Amino acid sequence: MATTLQAPEPEIKNPSEQDLTTLIPRKLVRARPLFDPEILQRAIKDSFVKLNPGTLWKNPVMFVVEVGAAVTTIFLIRDIARGVSQIGFTFQIVLWLWFTVLFANFAEAMAEARGKAQADSLRKTKTDAIAKRMVNGKNIEQVPASKLRAGDTVLVEAGDLIPSDGDVIDGIATVDESVITGESAPVIRESGGDRSAVTGGTRVLSDQITVRITANPGETFLDRMIALVEGAERQKTPNEIALNILIAGLTLIFLLAVATLPPFASYSVSSSGAGTVPSIAVLVSLLVCLIPTTIGGLLSAIGIAGMDRVMQHNVLAMSGKAVEASGDVNTLLLDKTGTITIGNRQAVEFIHLKGIDPIELADAAQLSSLADETPEGRSVVVLAKEKYGMRGREISHREAEFIPFSAYTRMSGVNMDGRHLRKGATEAITRFVEEQGGTVPAELKEIADTISRQGGTPLAVAEGNRALGVIHLKDIVKGGMKERIGQLRAMGIRSVMITGDNPLTAAAIASEAGVDDFLAQATPADKLNYIKKEQGEGRLVAMTGDGTNDAPALAQADVGLAMNTGTMAAKEAGNMVDLDSNPTKLIEVVAIGKQLLITRGALTTFSIANDVAKYFAIIPAMFSVTYPALNALNIMRLHSPESAVLAAVIFNALIIIALVPLALRGVRYRPSGAAALLRRNLLIYGVGGIIVPFPGIWAIDRILALLHLA
């Protein structure tokens, strides 16, 4: 029976025509609805737990609000005990002060609950598998995975779960890592090199491997991931600490200002004989409305939500500092192969010599590549099929002898029907033709040199003693990469391509990808020195890597994104791990970091701005009787002093809960310069922060008046 060997169909369309987002696999941690019932219930419960002063003192603003609420509650209880009849106003103030604290706690609890829900789903993936531990290098004993210790050696066969994190020290196998990455396609794991690291809980699909365990129980990658996802012990970032100091300082200033009001008010009342000294409830209300309670209540939630958004992109951040630093990155180092380019050279053109039929060249190139299983070889077959319609071949009766590629000969090919077809390096094909008694025209070398100068790789093709032409192999830049580099430039980020290629090839790829600079023939020391140089000039640097040789640079970079498929050294050195092992993910991480910073800045602007409207509500209400001229400031024409104060306090509490979705989702980020972002922030959140409270407080005041609550 005749055997037909056909050119393989391409598995996906040309990556140069694809948008990069289509290459991102499904996620392990999917974004839950913002108000998922399970998360909501947990957050409501934790809101009350967080009323504990021992927990709340870490948030100075809300701690002051809680103290104010407690003091006002004590005075309310005193008035009740004395039989004071007019306590309705004080009671409502007390109620809304406690609501203010609870709403702030709810915002933080919502962010934490989302992380804890993710951690719970990850815990379900943990199983105490049975491990085949090797004793004395040959005997095997079966033990629970929880009994394994770092340094133990285990045998993992097809169908077995890998019992714990480790490195493959013998064998090669396909592994299903979907439990960690969410990607259904299996990956190859083998001893040596950058593909030796394996993760506990993943499953071997074929063959068998010997694994040396690198983690003790409770210290595995999944254990660390669960602890990090929960985020309960999240450390504050430097910018967040600075902002906390700022709002704590503002709180202290306003606390002193309000504390001095009673003696001044008492003097004014005694001097004029009119008015009353503000009550404790009114003074506390003034303080709560003056201090930046909005951002104070949402600040922690913004930071936790930033880590949550990174995790939704299947990136594990080791700290909130790493996420925030990504938002301040000035220089982004991108590896060429697999990041900027698709990683495999592709045949893009057949260039025939003078006097040679182009179809003859394509035919010889395809036949010599039929047994070549490399991506380059398959691309030659596909190009001949697409360009000249060359498909299946009847080869069984031709007694074809395929010549595999070897590093020694630097060429491959096929002998069939008396024809000797070869393709390979220009020097190797030149030598082959001369050995067959032929000569190679100078044109062949000229074509090869032109391709090399363009950043491509030339493969010469010959039949016997005749050179036919050259196959142009090109490292294809990923589709949409130039646009994404443009987005980075719009963010104010300088992109640098790192490659081991020669400067000519590197320059050609860098030009096509649109990067700002490149580092050619880069060694590990070169990468490290480049990062130090950038940092020495005051820039923050981010980079991706997966190999042990990348570890020093990953550790030095301000944001080091290690690939999950990389070595343990790389993952330990970086401060982020991409579970999908998609190097371009760093661009998404930078955008998330910038979104976190913009969200924090926007809500800080809004918080301080909307205090202005509260001044116009409370100050005239407090002193208009004593100083009638202050009535001119009552521009909202609020119903009464009591309704004005109460409306301001209610608005102050409700605005926190209204902004929770924005704090958790983040302000929408569009790549643009710092000046444009500042203008947008001031226009939307500055001006908006001043305007919104006026109708809000006015509407609440009218409702209180209609319901006779003040």
C-alpha positions, -999 to +999 in steps of 0.1 A: +000+000+000+014+034-010+022+058+019+014+094+014+033+120+034+015+153+033+027+187+044+012+193+079-015+219+083-005+248+105-020+245+140-027+282+144-028+311+121+003+331+115+012+346+149+021+378+131-016+382+123-028+374+159-034+398+187-013+388+217-043+387+240-056+356+221-024+337+231-031+341+268-045+308+282-075+305+305-068+315+341-065+295+372-081+322+393-112+335+376-126+369+385-157+364+407-187+388+405-179+419+426-207+411+451-205+373+451-228+361+479-201+340+495-176+369+495-203+393+507-212+372+537-176+367+547-169+405+543-199+415+564-188+392+592-152+404+590-164+441+591-175+436+627-144+416+636-123+445+624-139+468+649-113+455+674-092+485+683-061+463+683-067+458+646-080+492+636-052+513+651-031+504+620-055+527+601-051+560+619-080+578+602-106+551+609-092+546+644-099+582+652-134+578+638-140+547+660-127+566+690-150+595+682-179+571+677-171+555+711-169+588+729-202+600+714-218+567+724-207+572+760-222+607+761-254+593+745-256+567+773-250+594+799-279+615+785-302+585+785-292+577+821-300+613+831-334+612+814-326+637+787-355+637+762-339+653+732-315+625+722-327+617+687-301+638+670-272+624+690-285+589+685-285+593+647-250+608+648-237+578+668-254+554+645-238+569+613-204+573+629-204+535+636-217+529+600-187+550+588-163+526+605-182+495+594-183+507+558-145+513+558-140+479+573-163+464+547-142+478+519-111+461+532-129+429+541-143+427+506-108+428+491-095+403+516-125+380+512-119+378+474-083+366+481-094+341+508-120+327+484-093+322+458-071+305+485-099+282+494-103+271+458-065+265+456-066+244+488-090+220+471-063+212+445-040+199+472-040+162+476-018+139+498-007+117+469+012+085+474+049+090+465+073+063+452+104+073+472+136+058+461+158+042+488+195+037+481+190+047+446+171+016+435+145+003+460+111+020+460+089+025+490+054+041+489+049+069+514+024+098+517+036+130+500+033+148+533+062+126+546+086+137+519+115+160+528+138+182+507+165+160+492+143+129+488+142+112+454+110+099+439+100+080+408+069+095+390+054+074+362+027+080+336-006+088+354+010+097+388+007+130+405+040+147+412+040+146+450+059+178+458+080+205+442+113+194+428+137+191+399+139+164+373+172+146+376+166+118+352+142+112+323+118+132+302+080+133+303+049+153+294+032+169+324-003+183+328+001+215+348-035+228+343-041+226+381-015+254+385-016+273+352-051+266+340-036+258+306-048+224+292-019+218+269+008+196+285+044+207+288+077+189+285+098+184+317+133+169+314+165+167+334+190+195+330+184+229+314+156+254+322+127+228+320+136+207+349+114+223+376+082+205+385+054+215+408+036+194+433+000+185+424+007+183+386+003+150+368+027+131+345+010+120+313+036+100+296+070+083+302+086+086+336+109+109+355+130+108+386+125+139+408+146+153+436+123+170+461+132+206+469+105+216+494+095+204+528+058+200+537+041+234+540+068+251+519+057+241+484+049+265+457+012+259+461+015+265+499+032+298+493+007+307+466-022+301+490-005+322+517+002+350+492-033+350+476-050+354+510-032+387+514-041+390+551-005+397+560+001+420+531+029+445+538+022+482+530+042+495+501+065+526+505+040+549+486+011+536+507+031+542+539+039+578+527+002+584+520-007+569+554+017+594+570+001+623+550-035+615+560-024+607+596-008+642+596-040+658+583-060+639+609-038+652+637-040+688+624-078+687+623-080+669+656-061+698+672-082+723+654-115+708+666-101+704+701-095+741+703-131+750+691-150+745+725-130+772+745-133+797+716-170+789+712-176+792+750-159+826+750-179+838+719-212+827+735-204+844+768-193+876+751-222+879+727-249+863+749-261+844+718-257+809+705-246+776+722-214+757+726-213+728+701-221+695+716-197+665+716-217+649+688-214+680+666-177+683+673-170+647+665-191+650+633-170+680+623-138+661+629-150+630+610-161+652+580-128+672+580-103+644+581-098+623+548-121+594+559-129+584+523-094+575+512-086+564+548-114+538+545-105+527+510-067+528+510-060+492+522-087+478+499-071+495+469-038+478+476-052+443+483-074+446+451-043+454+431-027+421+441-061+404+433-061+418+398-026+406+392-036+371+404-066+371+380-040+374+352-023+342+366+006+362+380+016+355+416+030+386+432+053+379+462+043+413+478+022+444+473+055+463+468+062+443+436+028+453+421+032+489+431+068+490+418+055+478+384+034+509+382+065+531+385+087+512+361+108+534+337+127+507+318+113+473+307+138+446+296+122+421+272+139+389+261+138+386+223+131+349+218+096+339+230+088+374+241+092+398+212+094+370+186+074+338+185+105+318+194+109+297+163+123+309+130+098+306+101+104+302+064+091+333+047+107+333+012+124+310-014+151+329-033+162+311-065+195+315-083+197+327-119+186+300-143+168+280-116+130+275-118+114+288-085+091+257-084+122+234-086+137+252-056+104+250-036+101+213-045+136+204-034+132+225-002+100+208+007+112+172+000+144+178+020+122+190+049+096+162+051+115+144+078+125+175+096+103+178+127+117+211+139+095+242+137+118+255+110+115+224+089+077+223+092+076+260+082+094+252+049+069+225+041+040+248+049+055+277+028+059+255-003+023+243+001+009+278+006+030+295-022+030+267-048+002+243-038+026+215-031+008+190-009+011+152-004+038+130-020+038+093-029+071+083-014+069+046-004+078+033-038+107+057-042+128+041-015+134+075+001+163+078+025+159+107+048+191+124+061+185+139+095+201+171+106+232+168+127+254+194+143+284+178+125+271+181+089+249+212+096+225+200+069+196+176+063+178+162+033+166+131+014+179+107-012+152+094-036+148+085-073+185+091-077+182+126-065+204+139-036+185+169-020+201+188+008+194+220+028+215+236+055+240+263+063+256+280+033+291+267+041+278+232+045+259+232+012+288+248-006+310+219+007+284+193-003+281+207-039+319+208-043+322+172-031+297+162-057+319+178-084+299+210-088+306+247-082+286+272-063+280+307-079+290+338-059+254+348-061+245+322-034+268+338-008+256+373-018+219+363-011+229+346+022+248+377+033+219+400+024+195+378+045+219+379+074+222+417+074+184+418+075+184+398+107+173+365+090+189+331+087+198+317+053+194+280+045+210+270+012+193+243-010+211+220-034+204+190-056+235+169-062+262+192-077+238+221-083+230+249-059+193+259-063+189+288-040+182+300-005+154+296+020+149+328+041+142+319+077+130+348+099+124+352+136+088+364+134+079+393+156+046+386+174+015+402+161+006+434+178+040+437+195+049+470+178+016+484+190+021+472+225+056+486+226+040+519+214+016+516+244+047+513+267+062+544+251+029+562+258+032+552+294+066+568+295+084+534+297+115+527+277+117+492+262+150+473+258+153+440+239+178+415+253+192+389+229+222+366+224+221+374+187+248+393+169+243+431+167+231+431+130+204+405+137+194+423+169+192+456+152+169+443+125+145+426+150+146+457+173+136+480+144+107+457+133+094+454+169+098+491+176+118+488+208+137+518+220+171+500+225+186+465+224+214+447+242+230+422+218+252+391+226+240+396+262+256+375+290+242+372+325+268+397+337+258+421+309+221+419+319+230+425+356+253+455+348+227+470+325+201+469+352+225+484+378+234+512+353+197+521+348+190+520+385+221+541+392+205+568+370+173+568+391+152+545+370+130+515+381+136+484+360+114+454+352+125+422+334+113+387+326+134+355+327+132+318+332+167+304+334+192+301+361+214+325+341+186+351+345+184+347+383+210+375+392+192+400+369+158+390+382+169+395+418+185+429+409+154+442+390+128+462+408+102+439+392+114+405+383+088+383+365+099+347+365+083+320+343+066+291+361+082+267+336+116+281+345+142+269+370+136+271+408+165+296+410+147+320+386+114+317+406+132+323+439+150+353+425+120+371+410+093+389+430+066+377+407+059+343+390+038+340+358+019+308+361+012+309+323+049+314+315+039+340+290+068+366+289+047+393+274+025+392+306+049+418+321+032+444+299-002+436+316+015+437+351+029+471+344-006+483+334-021+468+366+006+485+387-002+519+370-039+513+375-033+507+413-013+540+416-039+559+395-068+545+416-051+555+448-043+590+435-078+595+421-096+585+453-072+606+474-079+636+452-117+629+455-115+624+493-097+657+499-119+676+474-152+665+487-143+677+522-147+712+508-185+707+504-188+693+540-172+726+553-200+745+537-226+722+553-212+720+589-194+753+596-224+776+590-246+752+609-224+752+639-219+790+643-246+808+624-265+816+656-234+831+672-222+847+640-252+854+617-228+866+590-219+829+584-254+823+570-239+836+537-219+804+535-251+783+537-253+782+499-272+750+499-299+765+521-300+735+544-331+730+565-316+734+600-282+732+618-290+697+630-301+684+596-270+700+580-246+682+604-265+649+601-267+651+563-229+657+561-222+627+584-245+605+564-230+615+531-195+609+545-205+573+554-224+565+522-197+578+499-173+552+512-196+523+504-204+539+470-168+539+461-160+503+471-166+490+436-142+516+421-116+507+447-119+470+440-121+472+402-097+501+399-099+533+378-098+525+341-063+530+328-054+544+294-018+547+283-008+584+284+017+607+298+019+619+334+007+654+326-024+640+308-032+617+337-028+645+362-052+667+342-077+639+339-075+632+377-080+668+386-109+672+362-128+641+371-119+634+407-109+668+418-137+689+403-161+660+407-151+656+443-160+692+450-193+691+430-208+657+440-212+663+477-233+695+473-263+677+456-257+647+478-258+666+511-287+687+499-308+657+490-301+639+523-310+672+542-343+673+524-351+637+531-343+642+568-366+672+569-394+653+552-391+624+576-388+648+606-355+631+616-337+664+623 
